[in-house]
Amino acid sequence: TSCSKKTEDVTQSIINEFKAIAKIPHSSDQFLYEVPFKSKVMKLSNYLVKRVEELSGIHPFQDKYGNITFDVPYNDESLKNAPLVAIQAHMDMVFSFDPKKYDPEHYPNPDETSIDVVEEKIKDEQGNVHRALHSKDYKTSIGADNGIGLAQALTLISRKDIKHGNLRFIFTNFEENARDIIVPFECQDLINVDNGFFDEVDGPDYENEMWGRYVTVIRS
């Protein structure tokens, strides 16, 4: 059907964007508040700025820590007056590797390792076919947390067939606790795309966590 074809196209677009992101080292900063500050995600941040410009013609705001914000206008007249919605994803990843597959003297440096992501189709116990993504040599993590969220955002702004209202994108340099990011927050809703499933919205305990660690909607 046309619906399933569109879903397939969107999924493939997300995967393609994610593969490009994985090739750029962007491990989490363990010393985020060192002075002078040097972010490990800056290469990815610079790439995302250029990629957004390529896809949309929009020039994002990027602060000295690598945090990125930009607004994308509505692309459907019926959504012109819909409330502004913020979409947030983070750029850093937890880099891990299998020590059994490396010589101890040549463990990979997360600040220099470009990850080749490959895709394969696997069947579950019910016979359903799923796409599996992993590093080419099965040696390292691939940074799906939160590279997939970034890839979803890039796909959203690149496709005219996905109708939306006015959007504000926020790409943070360190999980949801970005260093010193200041965003004019006129948004009624914020969607955090750190984790979750299509068409599902979870609400974690906000008394202990300012931002959601799952796909969430925060209403002001």
N, C-alpha and C positions, 0 to 999 in steps of 0.2 A: 504494500500500500504506500501511498505518498507520505503518510505519517511515519511509517517505519523507515522509509528512505531518508526522510529528513533527520530522524533520530540517528541513523547510521552516519550521515554526513556530519552532523554536529559532533558525534562521538569521535569520528576520525580527526576532525579539526582539533578537538581538545588534545588528543593523543599526539598529533603532530607538533602542537605548540609545546606540550610537555617535554617531548624529546629534545627540542631545541633548548629549553630551560635547563634540562639535566646536564647538558654538555658544558654548562658554565658553573665553575666551582662557587658554592654559596653556603658553606657550612655555618652553623650557629656561632655567634660571637660569645666567647666565654668571658671576655673582659670588655664588656660593652661600654663601661664608663671610664676607661683609661683615657688619659690626656697625654699627648694629642690623640684624638680619636681617629681610628682607621677601621672602617667596617669591612668585614669579610664578604659582605653581600654587595659591595659597590659595583663590581663588574656586572652582576645580574641586574642591579638597579639601573645602570646605564643602558643595558640591553633593553630592558622593559620600556624605558623612556623612548628609545628609538623605535621599538616595535609598536607602541601605541601610536606614535606619529605616523608610521607606515600604514597602519590599519585604518586610522580614523582622521588623520590630519590635525588631531588635537595635540597641543604641546603641554605635557604634564608639568606640574610643579614638583621639583625634587629638592629636598633640603640637604644640608651638608652631611647628614647621617645616612642618606640613601632612601629615606621615606619618600613615597610618591603619592600625590593626590591629583585627581583630574575629574572634570565633569563631562558627561556625555549627554547631549540633549535628546529629547524624545524623538522617536522615528515613526510615530503613529499619531495622527491628529486626534484620535479619540482618547489618547493618553496625555494630551498636552497639559492638562490641569491636575494630573495625578500627583500625589505627594512625592517629594524628592526622596529617593531611596539610596542609602549608602551600601556599598558592597566592599567587604574587607577581606584581604588575604595577606599572609606573611611570606617573606622572601627567604628566610633562613631555613636550613634543613639540618637534621641530625645525621651526620655522616658516620656510618658504621661499616665494618668489613669483617669477613670471616678470616681470623688469624691462621686457620689451618690451611688456607689456600695461598699464603704468602710466606716468603722467607722473612724471618724476624728482622733482618737488616734492611729489608726493602718494603716495609709496611707503607701503604699509600698515604700521601700527604693530602688531607681534605682540602687544603687551600690551592692545590694544583691538579687535582684529579678531575678529569672530564669523564662523565659517565655516559656510556652508550646504552640506551634503553632499547630493548627489542620487545616485540609483541608476539604472543602465541595464543591460539585458541585451545581451551581445555573444556572438558565435559565434567559436570558434577554428577553426583550419584543418581540424580533424576534424569540425566541425559541432556540437561540444558547446557548450551554452549556459552562460555564466558571468555572474555579477553583477559589475558594475564600479561602484565608488564614486569620486566625484571632487567637487571643489568646483564649485558651480553655474556659475561663470564660467570655470572651468579656469585660474584665476589663481594659486591658492595650494595649498600642501600641505594635507592634511586631518588629519594627526596619527594615522594608523592605528597607528603606532609611538608609544605603546602603547595608544591609545584603544580599539582592538579588544580588547586583553587585559582592560581594565577593563570593557568591555561584556560580554565573555564571563563575567566574574566576577559581574556584576550579574544576568545571565540565569540563571546557575547557582543563585543563592540565591533567585530569584523563582519557579522552577518546581518544583512538587512531584512532577512526573513524571520528574525526573532524580534517581535514587536515589544517595545518597552517605553516607559515614561522617562522622566529626567533621572539620571543616575549619577552618583558620586562614588568614584573608586578610591580606595585607600589601600595601598600596598605598604605594609610595615616591615621594618628591618629586623625585628626580633619578636617572634611570636605575635601575640596580641598586645604586648607591652612595649610598644615602640619607644625608643629613646626620644624624648622631647618633641614628639610630633604634635603640631598644633593645627587642627582642622576646624574651620568654621562649620559648626554642626547644626544646620537648620533642618536636618533630616528627621522625619517622623519614624522611619524604619531603618534598621541596620541589619544586613545579612552577612554573617560571618561564615565563610566557606572553608573552614579549616577541616571539617570532617563530616561525613554523613552519607546519605543516599539520595538519589533523585527523588523529587516530590515528597521528601520527608523533612519536617521541621521539628527539632528537639529544643527543649528549654532547660538548660542546666541551672544549678543553684547560683543565682547572682549575688547572694549574700557573701559567698566566698570567692567569687570570680567576677571581675568587672566586665570582661568580654567572654563570649561563649567559646568553648573548645569544640563545639559541634556546630552543625548547620543551624543557625538560630535566627530568630527575628526579635529584635528589641524594640518595643514601642515606648515612645516617650509619653 
